[in-house]
Amino acid sequence: MRIEFTNRRHAVAASRIAFEAQVDDRPVWCSVSLDALNNRFDNEGTSSHALLSAFDANRVRIEKAARNALSRNGGQSVELETNDFK
């Protein structure tokens, strides 16, 4: 399975960051929760700007967790939570 991440990402109702992956050339939306951003990536705000900044600063680690989840679930959408980051 080939997994690539695009630059499309956005805050969703100030509680998640949704971001797009391409799985075998098919768009798949993933997300990371506010709790995960707060607990694992030291995010301190709820504004879209704060969430996107935390996501962008930790993008490599977040995409790695998403890639692992996508590989395990056959390329279906994933919602990353605090427990998805060790």
Residue pairs with C-beta under 8 A, 6 or more apart in sequence:
1 23
1 24
1 70
1 71
1 74
1 75
2 22
2 23
2 24
2 25
3 21
3 22
3 23
3 67
3 70
3 71
3 75
4 21
4 22
5 19
5 20
5 21
5 22
5 63
5 66
6 19
6 20
6 21
6 22
6 27
8 19
8 20
9 17
9 18
9 19
9 20
9 52
9 55
10 17
10 18
10 48
10 52
11 17
11 18
11 48
11 51
11 52
12 18
12 31
14 34
14 46
14 47
14 48
14 51
15 33
15 34
15 46
16 31
16 32
16 33
16 34
16 51
16 79
17 31
17 32
17 37
17 51
17 52
17 54
17 55
18 29
18 30
18 31
19 29
19 30
19 31
19 32
19 55
19 62
19 63
19 66
20 27
20 28
20 29
20 30
21 27
21 28
21 29
21 30
21 63
21 66
21 67
21 70
22 28
23 70
23 75
24 75
26 75
28 70
28 75
28 76
28 77
29 77
30 66
30 69
30 70
30 77
30 78
30 79
30 80
31 77
31 78
31 79
31 80
32 55
32 62
32 65
32 66
32 79
32 80
33 79
33 80
33 81
33 82
34 43
34 46
34 51
35 81
35 82
36 80
36 81
36 82
36 84
36 85
37 43
37 51
37 54
37 55
37 58
38 44
39 82
40 58
40 82
40 85
41 54
41 57
41 58
41 61
41 62
42 54
43 50
43 51
43 53
43 54
44 50
45 51
55 62
61 85
62 80
65 80
65 84
65 85
66 78
66 80
69 78
69 80
69 84
70 76
70 78
